[in-house]
Amino acid sequence: MELNKLQPAEGSKKARRRVGRGIGSGLGKTCGRGHKGQKSRAGGFHKVGFEGGQMPLQRRLPKRGFVSMTASRNQEVRLSEISALPIDEIDLLALKQAGLISIDALSAKIILSGSIERKVMLRGVGATKGAKAAIEAVGGSVAE
């Protein structure tokens, strides 16, 4: 192999389209743009969804659905994280101070993930059926 003999593979390079170079090129006169109209002219394109001034489809159709602003502020805490806390009476403030939920959380719910071996008392914190049963099985209580 010699440096002056290097060239790209056969068929890997395609010549660019040269428009407006006569009838024989196949792209003469109108340069493949057809005749007249907005799309034949330079800069003659419009935004996606534009329907010539008619109210576009995406604006004609009604808005659907709802995104809750507070959904992200309702948080879950695992049962195993509760058993690791050194306190017996657990409320929203205690969970925030322990760093288990964010400071701006509005509510918290204990879910059955892991196990608990000691008695705890929940106040103002929700719990799933399974988590409530597990807490009560070791002598704890849930007061929502």
N, C-alpha and C positions, 0 to 999 in steps of 0.2 A: 504494500500500500504506500502511495506517495501523496503528500499533501496537495500537490497540484492536480491530482486525479480524483479527489474527494467530491462527491455530489450526492444530493438527496435521492432517496429511493424512487424508482419509476412510479409515477402516478400520485406521489405524495404532495406535490405542489401543483396548484391549479391557477391558471392565469386569471387576474382580476377582470371584472366585467368593464369593458371600455364602451361606453354608450355614446351615441351621436357620432358615429364614424362611418356613415353611409349605409345604403340599402343592403349591401352584401353582408354586412356584419350581423344582420338580424335585429340589431338594436339601433337603427338609424332614426332620423326625424323625431319621432315622439319618445324615443329612448325606452320603450317598453312600458310607458305610462298610459297608453291609450290616448283618447282624444278629450280635450277640455275637462272642465270640472275641477273641484277643489284638490283632489288627490293627484292631479297631473301637474300642479304648480309647486314651486319651491316654497317650503314652509307651510304647505297646505294640508296640515293634519290637525285633528282636534282631539280633545281628551277622551280617554276611555269612558264609554257609557254615554257619550254625547249623542243625542238623537235629533239634531237639527233645531234645537230650541224647544221641542216637545219635552214635557216633564219626563226625565229619565226613569227607567224601570226601578232603579234602586231608591228613588224618591217617591214613586207612586205606591209602592208596597208598604203596608203598615209595619211599624217596629214591633218586634215580638220579644217576649221574655222579660226577665227581671234579674238584676245582679244585686244580691244583698250586700249592703255596706258593712253589716256587722258580722257576717259569716266568718271573716278572718279573725275576729276578736273573740270567738268562742273556741276554746282550746281543750285538748284532751291530755290527760295525765295517766300514765300506766300505774297499775296496782303495785308493781315492784318498786317504782319511784316513791310511792307513798310509804311503803314499808321501810325505805332507807332514811326517811326523815326522822330526826331525833325527838320530835314533839308528838304528843298524843292527840291534841285537839287541832284539827286541820280545817282552815277556812281559806277563802280566796287570798287574803292578805298574806297568810303563811306560805302559800304556794308561790306568790310573787316574790317574797323575801328569799325563799329557797332557790329561786331562779328556774323553777319548773315550768312556769308560764311567763309570758311577757308582761311588762308593767302596764301596758294599755289594754290587757284582756278584760272583757266584760263578764265572762263566765267561764267555768271550767267543769269538765266531766271526767270522772274516774272510769277507766275502761279495764276490763278483765284481761290483763296481759302480765304474766308473771304470777307470783303468789305473795301472800301476806301471812306472817306468823304471829304478829302481835296485835293487841287491841288498840284501835284508833277510833276517834269520834269525828265524823264529818259534819260541818255546819256550813250551809249556804253553798255547798258544792254538789253538783249532780253526780249520779253514779248509774251505770248500766245495771240491768237485772243481775247479771253474773257477778259483777264487782260488788254489788250490794250484798248478795248471798255470801260471797267469800268473806267480806268484812264482818257480817253478822255471825258467820260460822266460827270465827275466832273470838267472839265476844264483843265486837265493836258495834257502833251504831251509825246510822245515816239519817241526819235531820236536814231536809232540804229547805 
